[in-house]
Amino acid sequence: MVFAGSSKKDLNKLDHTTRQRIAKKLTFFLEQEDPLSYARQLVHSNIGSYRFRVGHYRIVLDIYGSTLQVISIKHRKDVYRG
């Protein structure tokens, strides 16, 4: 998994507890045989191809070969706004 520059900033803006929760959940997803089985495909791919849900936060990602690239990590009220 690779983090885009903006996704690192998104993660650093969050409080410590939320960061830990997201990191724990991302680790769980990546340990699975098919992590995309836990993801939802996005209808409008202008922000990314898939998203993971972690509580009220959404982790938007794209797939490049066998690499997952995290595009953004934002609250659900903000993530889909253009």
BELGI-V283453 format. One record per residue. RES is the residue in three letters. PSI is psi in whole degrees, 0 to 359 (999 if undefined). Layout:
res=RES psi=PSI
res=RES psi=PSI
This chain:
res=MET psi=137
res=VAL psi=138
res=PHE psi=129
res=ALA psi=159
res=GLY psi=317
res=SER psi=330
res=SER psi=329
res=LYS psi=319
res=LYS psi=318
res=ASP psi=316
res=LEU psi=320
res=ASN psi=339
res=LYS psi=342
res=LEU psi=158
res=ASP psi=163
res=HIS psi=316
res=THR psi=317
res=THR psi=319
res=ARG psi=316
res=GLN psi=318
res=ARG psi=316
res=ILE psi=318
res=ALA psi=318
res=LYS psi=318
res=LYS psi=320
res=LEU psi=319
res=THR psi=316
res=PHE psi=313
res=PHE psi=316
res=LEU psi=335
res=GLU psi=345
res=GLN psi=156
res=GLU psi=318
res=ASP psi=88
res=PRO psi=335
res=LEU psi=349
res=SER psi=342
res=TYR psi=357
res=ALA psi=159
res=ARG psi=137
res=GLN psi=134
res=LEU psi=142
res=VAL psi=312
res=HIS psi=105
res=SER psi=15
res=ASN psi=340
res=ILE psi=344
res=GLY psi=172
res=SER psi=321
res=TYR psi=167
res=ARG psi=144
res=PHE psi=149
res=ARG psi=128
res=VAL psi=93
res=GLY psi=235
res=HIS psi=4
res=TYR psi=150
res=ARG psi=135
res=ILE psi=107
res=VAL psi=134
res=LEU psi=160
res=ASP psi=162
res=ILE psi=129
res=TYR psi=100
res=GLY psi=243
res=SER psi=12
res=THR psi=132
res=LEU psi=129
res=GLN psi=119
res=VAL psi=122
res=ILE psi=313
res=SER psi=156
res=ILE psi=107
res=LYS psi=164
res=HIS psi=150
res=ARG psi=334
res=LYS psi=340
res=ASP psi=339
res=VAL psi=326
res=TYR psi=1
res=ARG psi=142
res=GLY psi=999
